[in-house]
Amino acid sequence: MARRGAPDPKETALAGARCLNPRPESVRDPAFLASEFFDARDVVQVKYEMVRRVEAEGAPVTATAAAFGYSRPAYYQAAAAVQESGLEGLVPGKPGPRSGHKLTEEILAWAEERLAADPALRAAQLVPLIEESFGVHVHPRSVEKALARRRERHSKSR
């Protein structure tokens, strides 16, 4: 059984920062192929250089995007991100939902009614009731946090 070598520290750092290009082999730009300065594994560097090539050198969008392993729409998204947020805009965002998407307003209103009707009831005890009534499985802490956010929103609007 062959042993793998030690992981490349730069690749590990890029992955940790969510900047590791998932398709470095698709970058065919001559500068990236001929220079050690340019690293096709660094998605921020690849996108920035793609945008710079078009903006500063007047290179055609379609050919430049293809040389960097992207589509025309992806170029325009990268250019807009640089315009709006600078280099930081090119760092891929964290994957996954951004907020409690399972606990809808309907479910939260229902949960508040149950809590108002029975003050001894706790948010954790609502989890099986929510699953039974709405077919949605949630974590007890998610229920607590969502109800707290809802109460805060309602108290501010008064």
Disulfide bonds with the S-S distance in Angstrom:
none
